[in-house]
Structure formats: C-alpha cells, structure tokens
Amino acid sequence: MTLWRIRATVDDRPGYLSVLTASLALRGVNILTVQVHTTEVGAVDDFLVDAPDELTEADLLAAVERGRGRDCWVARSEARGLADQPTRVLGLANRLVRDPDATGEALRALLGADAVTWRPVPVGGRPGIGAATMRLADPTGGSFELRRAAPSFTPAEYARAQALAELAATVARRAVDQVTLLLPDGAELLVRPATVDDLAGVVELHEGCSARSRQRRYLGGAGCPSPSRLRRLLEPARGVSLVVTRSGSGGAAESVVAMANLLAEGDEAEVALLVRDDWQRRGIGTALLHRLVGHAERAGYAALVLHVLAENAPMLRTLARLGRPTPVERDGSLLTATVPLVADVTIPARSG
C-alpha cells in the first residue's frame, strides 16, 4: 500500500462527499484522515489515503472525478503525514517556543510551502491568498509571503498560518523579557519590556531628569511629555519599549531609572534612550542600545535610525560602542545616524 494526499473541491450539498468516498473505496483506497476547508466555491476536502501499490496518480485523479470531485490535486505522501493536523501544529508551536526566530521555517512546514519570504514592509491593503501566493502580516513588523505551486491555498490554511505567526510574535516579545543588568560598580537593575502599568513610574522618571536630559531625548522643549504621549511610547503599535527599574528599599515600590524606545516605520526602526541623570555614565545606555539592536535584528528590520543633538557627546559615545559602521548626516545641530542591520530573508523548501 502507498500513502497519497488528495485534495479536491466538492459541492457543499448533502451526499456529495459520500459519492467521492465511495468512488475511492471501489478502488481499494482507504481514507486515513480528512480535513474540510470551506471556501466560496465549495468544500475543499483534503484526504490522506492508503492506496494499493498498483494505483497511479492518474487512477486516483480519475476516481475523484467519477466521484464528482473537481480541481483535484494528488501527490505522494510520507509516513509523517499520518500525524493529524492538531498534533503537527502543536509540534510547530513547541518549536517556536524554543526558537521564535524559526517562524518562516515553521510556516513552510505547516503549509508545505515552496518558499517563505519575510519583507520589512507591511502588507499593502488587506492580507490574503491567491492561487499560489499567501501574504501574512507579521505582528512584530513587516510581512511574510508564502509561495506554493500546488495545491491552491485555502482560507483555513491562511487562518492557521496567521495564528502561528501571532504565536511566534508573542514568543519573540517574551524573548526580550526581563533580565538582570549588573553594572560595573556592582549595582543590579532589572531590564524588561514596558507596559501601560509603568506609566506612573515613567512620569516620575521624566520629572527626575534634568531639562537638558529631556531636551536631548526629545530634541525639542525641555518640558515633560504628556501622559498620553508617554502611554503611546510604552506600548508602540510596532516596535518595543524597555524600562530599567531598581527595587526600592524597605519594601518600597521599584523606581524606573531609564527607558528605551524602538519605534518601527517601514523597514527601519527609530531608537531613543532616556537615563535619569544620577544613573548616567554607568553603562545603562550601552546595554539598552545593544538589546534594541538584538530585537531589531530578530524582527528583520533593515536599519536603526537615531536622531542625536550634535552636542550630545555621551549618546555619540554610546553609539560608537556598538562597533558597527554607522553613516551620520548632519542638519544644523541635528545628527541622524543609521545603523544597517539585515536584508530580506527567504526560507527555501527543503528536499526530502
């Protein structure tokens, strides 16, 4: 006996599926699993079958057509196809928990795609599917394009792929979860993703900074940003914000001593840092910048952009410690530094 995958469209009417299964049974074909994909043109039935060795692809196509199936696709399968769809998806989810950077490969394995390409630009218009192409929004920024010559993608496959991409994005965000930062002077701080619950602490951070520090961060007035603006910075639509906290003594609440923002637009991400004056020149800015570079590389952005006042020597030194080629453009007192990162990534199909 030989394993085959069969996919065919069947009119969504009572009795039509039984006609197709009866046609296969007459040729000794045993249906092991079946999945039904609802579409606008009918029900797309995806079978894993065990067929007599003498049956050919043409024989199976003829059997499906006699069973009122249309737009049929037939291909040899492997023993791993015996694992049901929920089991396969759970296995891929487990892989993403351990390696969130494997999103492209997980999508390829989920749908048997010929290739998966990540692009730093969002999906234009509405994401969706074509006969041989699927376009997904990447929740961390950018988009995925999947290509498969046959069979055609279905809405059900699109929903599965988008759910897997969203899971990977959640795991990736946790990859930048809290870590302990040990400063050269022995002080220990906590670096973690920001949430809206940090708003009060971030307001206090800005109030505790000098007017000069605030001006260097926001490149304009030296006043404190409004709470509504700070709330948007804490949970950006695309990107990530980090806060650095120190536990209070005697059971007091932790205080926020620094904040870093990575705000994405297109294939680039803008970075900005703010460190409270009494914590400056202790390595916090350097540590935050390195973590944001790592996040941007995992998300696949092409470059980081930093806008720095020309007189802000501490920030320029922090940037230099990255040790990367960084072109700088000057416009009066404002410098714009660009840190190149990565290009488009394509995951090809694997043989076997």
KANORCOR-V931085 format. One record per residue. N is the residue number from 1. RES is the residue in one letter. PHI is phi in degrees with one decimal (* if undefined). Layout:
n->{N;N}
res->{RES;RES}
phi->{PHI;PHI}
This chain:
n->{1;2;3;4;5;6;7;8;9;10;11;12;13;14;15;16;17;18;19;20;21;22;23;24;25;26;27;28;29;30;31;32;33;34;35;36;37;38;39;40;41;42;43;44;45;46;47;48;49;50;51;52;53;54;55;56;57;58;59;60;61;62;63;64;65;66;67;68;69;70;71;72;73;74;75;76;77;78;79;80;81;82;83;84;85;86;87;88;89;90;91;92;93;94;95;96;97;98;99;100;101;102;103;104;105;106;107;108;109;110;111;112;113;114;115;116;117;118;119;120;121;122;123;124;125;126;127;128;129;130;131;132;133;134;135;136;137;138;139;140;141;142;143;144;145;146;147;148;149;150;151;152;153;154;155;156;157;158;159;160;161;162;163;164;165;166;167;168;169;170;171;172;173;174;175;176;177;178;179;180;181;182;183;184;185;186;187;188;189;190;191;192;193;194;195;196;197;198;199;200;201;202;203;204;205;206;207;208;209;210;211;212;213;214;215;216;217;218;219;220;221;222;223;224;225;226;227;228;229;230;231;232;233;234;235;236;237;238;239;240;241;242;243;244;245;246;247;248;249;250;251;252;253;254;255;256;257;258;259;260;261;262;263;264;265;266;267;268;269;270;271;272;273;274;275;276;277;278;279;280;281;282;283;284;285;286;287;288;289;290;291;292;293;294;295;296;297;298;299;300;301;302;303;304;305;306;307;308;309;310;311;312;313;314;315;316;317;318;319;320;321;322;323;324;325;326;327;328;329;330;331;332;333;334;335;336;337;338;339;340;341;342;343;344;345;346;347;348;349;350;351;352}
res->{M;T;L;W;R;I;R;A;T;V;D;D;R;P;G;Y;L;S;V;L;T;A;S;L;A;L;R;G;V;N;I;L;T;V;Q;V;H;T;T;E;V;G;A;V;D;D;F;L;V;D;A;P;D;E;L;T;E;A;D;L;L;A;A;V;E;R;G;R;G;R;D;C;W;V;A;R;S;E;A;R;G;L;A;D;Q;P;T;R;V;L;G;L;A;N;R;L;V;R;D;P;D;A;T;G;E;A;L;R;A;L;L;G;A;D;A;V;T;W;R;P;V;P;V;G;G;R;P;G;I;G;A;A;T;M;R;L;A;D;P;T;G;G;S;F;E;L;R;R;A;A;P;S;F;T;P;A;E;Y;A;R;A;Q;A;L;A;E;L;A;A;T;V;A;R;R;A;V;D;Q;V;T;L;L;L;P;D;G;A;E;L;L;V;R;P;A;T;V;D;D;L;A;G;V;V;E;L;H;E;G;C;S;A;R;S;R;Q;R;R;Y;L;G;G;A;G;C;P;S;P;S;R;L;R;R;L;L;E;P;A;R;G;V;S;L;V;V;T;R;S;G;S;G;G;A;A;E;S;V;V;A;M;A;N;L;L;A;E;G;D;E;A;E;V;A;L;L;V;R;D;D;W;Q;R;R;G;I;G;T;A;L;L;H;R;L;V;G;H;A;E;R;A;G;Y;A;A;L;V;L;H;V;L;A;E;N;A;P;M;L;R;T;L;A;R;L;G;R;P;T;P;V;E;R;D;G;S;L;L;T;A;T;V;P;L;V;A;D;V;T;I;P;A;R;S;G}
phi->{*;-127.8;-84.7;-134.9;-108.1;-127.4;-129.5;-150.3;-92.5;-127.3;-56.4;-81.4;-132.9;-55.3;89.9;-68.7;-65.8;-65.8;-64.3;-65.6;-66.6;-67.2;-63.5;-68.9;-64.2;-61.3;-103.4;76.0;-88.2;-101.1;-83.7;-90.5;-143.1;-145.1;-123.5;-113.1;-108.0;-77.1;-133.3;-70.6;-102.0;136.7;-87.6;-92.3;-99.2;-112.8;-108.3;-109.8;-126.6;-113.8;-117.2;-54.7;-57.8;-76.5;-74.3;-103.3;-58.5;-63.2;-62.1;-67.7;-60.2;-64.3;-64.4;-66.3;-63.7;-67.6;-90.6;69.7;-86.9;-140.4;50.5;-81.2;-132.6;-132.2;-153.8;-60.6;-121.1;-119.3;-60.7;-66.7;-66.5;-68.9;-67.7;-71.5;-59.9;-57.7;-64.2;-63.2;-65.2;-63.5;-63.6;-68.2;-62.6;-61.6;-64.5;-69.0;-61.1;-82.5;-146.1;-64.1;-74.8;-92.3;-58.5;-60.0;-67.1;-66.0;-64.5;-61.8;-68.0;-61.5;-110.2;61.9;-71.6;-73.0;-159.7;-127.8;-119.2;-96.6;-125.2;-74.7;-95.7;-65.2;-68.1;-71.9;67.1;-99.1;-61.0;174.6;-129.7;-121.1;-60.5;-124.4;-135.6;-126.5;-120.4;-119.0;-78.9;-89.7;-58.8;-87.4;121.5;85.0;-157.6;-111.5;-122.6;-108.5;-124.2;-149.6;-63.4;-163.2;-78.1;-63.6;-68.7;-121.0;-57.3;-63.4;-66.8;-61.5;-62.5;-63.8;-64.9;-65.2;-63.8;-67.4;-64.2;-68.1;-61.6;-61.3;-65.0;-63.0;-64.7;-63.2;-64.4;-72.2;-65.5;-100.7;-67.5;-61.8;-135.4;-88.2;-106.0;-99.4;-79.9;-56.4;-87.2;95.2;-69.9;-112.5;-127.3;-112.5;-109.6;-153.3;-63.6;-82.3;-134.4;-64.6;-67.3;-86.1;-56.4;-61.2;-66.0;-71.5;-61.2;-63.7;-57.3;-66.1;-66.8;-84.0;-88.6;-72.5;-59.5;-65.8;-64.7;-65.5;-66.0;-64.5;-74.1;-103.7;62.2;-137.3;-64.3;-93.9;-75.6;-81.9;-62.3;-69.3;-56.9;-66.1;-68.5;-64.7;-61.4;-65.6;-69.6;-70.1;-133.0;-66.5;-62.8;-137.2;126.0;-155.6;-124.4;-118.2;-123.8;-114.1;-124.0;-127.8;-65.8;-75.2;-84.1;63.9;84.0;-68.8;-65.2;-66.4;-113.2;-88.3;-110.2;-162.2;-144.8;-132.7;-126.0;-123.6;-113.7;-94.9;-147.8;66.9;-96.5;-121.8;-133.3;-91.3;-118.8;-148.4;-127.7;-141.0;-122.9;-58.6;-54.1;-75.4;-113.4;-75.0;62.2;-126.5;95.2;-68.4;-60.5;-63.2;-63.2;-65.2;-63.1;-62.4;-68.1;-69.0;-62.2;-61.7;-62.5;-64.0;-67.3;-64.5;-78.0;86.6;-69.3;-76.4;-161.8;-102.9;-123.3;-126.4;-102.3;-132.6;-66.3;-59.5;-84.2;-83.9;-60.4;-59.5;-69.4;-65.2;-67.2;-60.2;-63.9;-64.6;-69.1;-65.0;68.5;-117.6;-59.3;-134.9;-60.6;-127.8;-111.9;-117.1;-132.3;66.9;-90.2;-107.9;-106.9;-118.9;-104.8;-120.3;-105.0;-65.6;-123.4;-128.6;-106.3;-56.6;-121.0;-116.0;-104.9;-74.9;-69.8;-98.5;-76.4;79.2}
